[in-house]
């Protein structure tokens, strides 16, 4: 796979802490969401590819407000 290739999320991606502007344990990307490979790197010790996938931008603060008011 190369940069720019379209991919689909195979499961929900949940915020386990690194995104402070997103709700804790909130879903960042839903199953089936289309994204695009932005970069491919390699973990040298494990000899495995690491893919940086962009799924678009979202305003997490407004999404958190909507969830609280619902």
N, C-alpha and C positions, 0 to 999 in steps of 0.2 A: 504494500500500500504506500502511496506517496501523498505528499501534501496536496490539499485541495480535493481529495476524494471524499465523496458523500458517504456517511455511515449512519447507522440507526442504533439508538440506545437499546441494549438487550434487557435492561432492568432499570428501575427507578434509581437515580443517583441522589443520595441523601447527604445533607450537610452534617458531617461529623466533627465540625469545629473550625475549620480554617476560614470559612466565610462569615466574618463578624457582622456583615450587613444583611445576612440572610437568617431566617429563623433557625434556631438550634433544632436539629433532627428534622428540619423541613426538607421537602423534596425540591432539589435543585433542577433536575431534569427528569421528565416522566418517560416511562417505557415507551418505545416507539418514536421518540423525538428524533428528528433528523439533525445531523450536525456535519461538520466538515473537518477533516484532519488538517491541523495547522502546522504541526511539526512532528517529526519522528526522531527519537533518540534511542540509544541502546544502553541498557544497564550492563556495564562491562563484566562485573563479577558473575551475574546470573546469565549473561549472554541472551537477554530478552529485550524485545523492542518495547519502547514506552511511547505511547501516542498522546499528543496534546490535541484534544478535540474541542472545537468551538461550537457551542450550541446556540449562539446568539446572546444578546444582552437582555437583562431583566432588571427592573427596579425593585430590589428586594424590600426596601422600606415600605413601599406602597403595597406590595403583596402581603407583608406581615400585618399591615393595618387592616386590610380586607379580611384576612383570616380571623383577626380578633373581633371584628365587628359582626362576623357571620354567626 
